[in-house]
Amino acid sequence: MKIPAFLHVGPFKWRVVRTNKADHDEAGYCLTDKHEIGVAKEGDLAGDDEEASTLVHEWIHAIITVHFPDIEDDEVLTQKLELIVMQSLRSNKTAVRAILKALA
Ligand SMILES: [Zn+2]
């Protein structure tokens, strides 16, 4: 999967980089102080689906950090939202395409 170089969250531009899973022991990471998201490099994850889920997961961490700074431990919330968002996107591809077309 082609990952974006940046994600915009609130007023901030977050850099998105490929990482070596062996170095981080995670599929991804979110460095809130550096506004950087990492996604394990292609081949370290099961495929595009896991890469997409990882990107969404770390994106949600960034959103919570920027918009809900009072939430200190956001891992459980992030995991639940990742599943909900991915299931919603998978089950509603026609709506997703229509929304993207409307925003183009
Ligand atoms: Zn997480």
Boltz pocket constraint, residues with backbone or C-beta under 6 A from the ligand:
constraints:
  - pocket:
      binder: B
      contacts: [[A, 57], [A, 61], [A, 75], [A, 78]]
      max_distance: 6.0
